[in-house]
């Protein structure tokens, strides 16, 4: 029979592993009612399923409270890449530049680097409006695409309920071989559903979160050699400018 300590250790290990998952579901803990949004596709095709295929690409989309996640398959016999400097995400006609998996927690505004997808290959990406991710008070915060909690007020509740019919537009230029093809995907909010109290929120798939902002780490790495050199120079000045104490008896 396993000891109580052993069983406790196993349970704790399971909790640690669960907490480290980027897609962990949790209750928001916010006052008021939480809401989830359901979407359909309006363009390039009008359909309930968030999928698209045209012979060159196949794409499957998932939209959570704050971001758009997609699997993009290259169906051609040529290399494919996303032209990131031209990608945008629109929320009710307001257009934003985007973060992707590699720049999700970046403090700068660098354009995501292109990733080459070989023939018949695929990639999985996450895009979110650049301004919707911020580092505040020692923690990373996301802003949702639409309001997802009414804070117990009728004003916010009405605003959320009126979000049905709103649109999200993803402009996704793709370089296939030497040709750039512009794809525009438009998704419509079909319905907004209130969650029962205490219900866990849907998972958000995110890249691993860094311990500190990337720019802080880069600044520290850049200044470290200078700091070391300055310390050595200061020590040398002190040594060579100190007055030597005469030995006793002279």
N, C-alpha and C positions, 0 to 999 in steps of 0.2 A: 504494500500500500504506500502511495506517495505521501510524504510528510506534508504538514500544513504549510511549512515554509516554502517547500518546492512548488506547491500549487499556487501560492501567492506570487512567487517569482515568475511563474509561467503567465499568470494573469496580468501582472505588471508589464511583462515584455509585450504581450498582445496589445495592451493599451498604448505603449510607446510606439509600436509599429503603426497602429491605427492613427495616432496623432500626427505621424510623419507623412501620411498620405496627402497629396495635393488635392485630392477630390473628396475630402472628408465632408460629410453632411453634418450640420449643426443647427440647433435652434438659434434664431437671431437674438433672442433675449431682449428685443425692443418692445416698448409699450405699444399697444394698438394691434392691428391685424396685418399680417404679411400676405402678399399676393404673388401669384405666379402668372406668367404670360404664355399664351399659346400662339404659334405662328403658322402661316401658310406662305407659299411662294407665289408672287405675282409676275415676276420676270426673271429669266427669259421665258418661262412657262408658268401658266397659272395652274397650281395644283396644291393639294394638301401636304404632300410629302416634300421635305426640303432636300430634294435630290435633283441632279441635272446631268445629262450626258448628251454629247453631240458628235461623237465619233473621234474627237480630238482629246477631250477630257471627260472625266466623270467626277462629280463633286457631291459630297454629302455634308449637310450643314446641321449644326446644333447651336441654338441660341439660348444662353443662360441669362441671368439677370443683368450682367454687365458686359459680356463679350460674345463674339461669334467664333465658334470652333468649326473647322472643316477638314475633311479628308479630300485631297486632290490627287487623282490618278492620271498619269500621262498615258494615253491610249495610242500615241503615235510611235513612229520609229525614229524620232528625233529627240534631242534633249529639250527639256522644258524648265523654265525658271519664272519666278514672280518678279515683276518690275516694281519693286517696293517703293521707289520714290514717287510712284504715281498711284499707289493704293490709297483709297479713302473709305471712311465709314460715315454714312449719313444717318442722322436720327431726326425724323420729321423735317427733312430738308436742310438741317444744319450739318455741314460737312466737317469732318475731323481727319487729321493725319492719324496714323495708327502705330501702336506698339505691336510687336509680335512676340513669339516665344523667346527669342534671343535678346529683345530689348524691353521686355515686360517691366523689369525693375530698374531700368536705367534712369539716371538723373539728367543726363544730357538729352539732346534731341537728334541723335545719330540715326541715319536711315538704316533699316535692317539690311544685312548683307544677303545677296541672292544665294539661293541654294539650288544646285543643278539636280533636276530629277531625270534620271535616265529613261530611255524608252521602256514602257510598261511598268515604270516605278511609281511610287506615290509618296506623299508627305502629309503630315498632320500639323495644322497650324492653329493658332489662337490670335485673333485681332481684337483690339479694344481701343477706343478713342485715347489719343496720347494724353490729353488733359484729365482723363478719368482715373489715372493712377498717380498717387502722391505719397511721399514719405512725410508723415506728420507725427510729432511727439514720439519719435523712436519706433514707429510702426508703419507698415505699408497699408494704405487705404484705397479702396476702389469706390467709384461712383457708378451707380446703376444706370443703364440706358434709359429706363423709365422709373418713376417712383414705385417702390415695392412695399412700402409700409405707410399706413395712414395716421400713425401716432395717436389714434383714437379720436381724430377730428373729422367732422363731416366734410370740411373743405377739401382735405387731402383725399378722403374716400371718394368724393365726387370726381376729383381730378384723375384719380387712378381708373375709375370706372369709365371715364370718357377717353381713356387711352386706347380702347378698342378701335381699330381702324387705323392706328398710327403705323408708320412705315420705317423700316431700316433698309438702307441702301449700301451695298458693298460693291465698290468699283475695283475690279481685280484684273489689271493688265497682265497678260502672260506672254512671255517670249517662247515661241515654239520654233526651234531651229533658228532662222534669222528673221522670222516674222513676228511682230507683236500684235496680239489679238486682244481687244478690249472686251472684257466680260462685265456686265452689270447685273447684279442680283438684287432684286427687291423683295423684301419680306413684309407681310402685313400682320399686325396684331389681330388675331381672330377673336380672342376672348381673354378676359382677366378673371382669375379665380381666387377668392379668398381662402386662406389655409386655416383649418381648425386650430385653436390655441394649442401650443406645445408641439405642433408638427415640425419635424426636421425639415430644413430648407433643402431644395435640390442641390446636388453636388456642383461645385465649380472646378473644372479642370484647369489647373494652373501650373506653370513651371516652378521648380524649387525656388523658395524665397531666400535671398541672401541675408546674412546677418546684419549687414550695413549697406548703405547706398553705394552703388558702384563708383560714383564720382569721389566719395570719401576715400575708398580704397585706392583708387588711381592717384589721387592727390598725395596720399601718404607714401605710396610707392615712388612717386616722382620726387618728393622732397627728402626721402630717407637718405640718399647719397649726399645731398647738400648738407643735411643736418649732421651727418657723420663727419664730413669734411670740416664743417664749422667747429665742431667739438674738438677735433684734433688740432686745428689751428689755434683755438683759444687756449688749449692746454700747453701748446708749444710756447705761446707768448708769455704765459704765466711762468713757465720754467726758466725761460731765458731772461726775463726781466726781474726775477727775484734777486734780492741782495743776499750774497752768501754770508753766513755768520762766521766771523773769524774763530779759529780754534783757540781754546784757552791756552794761555801762556805765551802768546805772540803779541 
